[in-house]
Amino acid sequence: MSILAVILTMMLVNFPSLFITSHYWLFAKMDWVLNPRVDPIILLMPLSFFTKLFIVWVSLVFFFLAVLWGYLHFATGLTKFRL
């Protein structure tokens, strides 16, 4: 969770730089690089679209991790009071 919090903070500070760096790490070749002259979809979606999409994705990841943590926490009986 703390790694995701750091990534989210970095994304809020400088999204374009983080976007490019993460794609260099995730893809072995330069297949992710799209040419606007060949791939018009890039011209249709501004950078703010990708920023908002990333925020939604990170929010969903945090939500599902919280739900998983809550389920595991309550399912294992860690919430029982011990006297």
Secondary structure in CASP SS format (residue, H / E / C, confidence):
PFRMAT SS
TARGET T0000
AUTHOR 0000-0000-0000
METHOD secondary structure of the structure
MODEL  1
M C 1.00
S H 1.00
I H 1.00
L H 1.00
A H 1.00
V H 1.00
I H 1.00
L H 1.00
T H 1.00
M H 1.00
M H 1.00
L H 1.00
V H 1.00
N C 1.00
F H 1.00
P H 1.00
S H 1.00
L H 1.00
F H 1.00
I H 1.00
T H 1.00
S H 1.00
H H 1.00
Y H 1.00
W H 1.00
L H 1.00
F C 1.00
A C 1.00
K C 1.00
M C 1.00
D C 1.00
W C 1.00
V C 1.00
L C 1.00
N C 1.00
P C 1.00
R C 1.00
V C 1.00
D C 1.00
P C 1.00
I H 1.00
I H 1.00
L H 1.00
L H 1.00
M C 1.00
P C 1.00
L H 1.00
S H 1.00
F H 1.00
F H 1.00
T H 1.00
K H 1.00
L H 1.00
F H 1.00
I H 1.00
V H 1.00
W H 1.00
V H 1.00
S H 1.00
L H 1.00
V H 1.00
F H 1.00
F H 1.00
F H 1.00
L H 1.00
A H 1.00
V H 1.00
L H 1.00
W H 1.00
G H 1.00
Y H 1.00
L H 1.00
H H 1.00
F H 1.00
A H 1.00
T C 1.00
G C 1.00
L C 1.00
T C 1.00
K C 1.00
F C 1.00
R C 1.00
L C 1.00
END
